[in-house]
């Protein structure tokens, strides 16, 4: 089997950038959720929390994939 080290590094780098984007989106959603809660819009805040949970779950999967590629 051919060594795909360069390809793995490029893929891991791209996934790392996506992971950073996910963290930034989660932080923004968290701020919006706090604002929504403070302004009495709990139903929408609950939906935002659900979105953050999905981002967290996917971030874990991305992190695992990045670590496997970087080995």
Secondary structure, 3 states (H helix, E strand, C coil): CCCCHHHHHHHHHHHHHHHHHHHHHHHHHHHHHHHHHHCCCHHHHHHHHHHHHHHHHHHHHHHHHHHHHHC
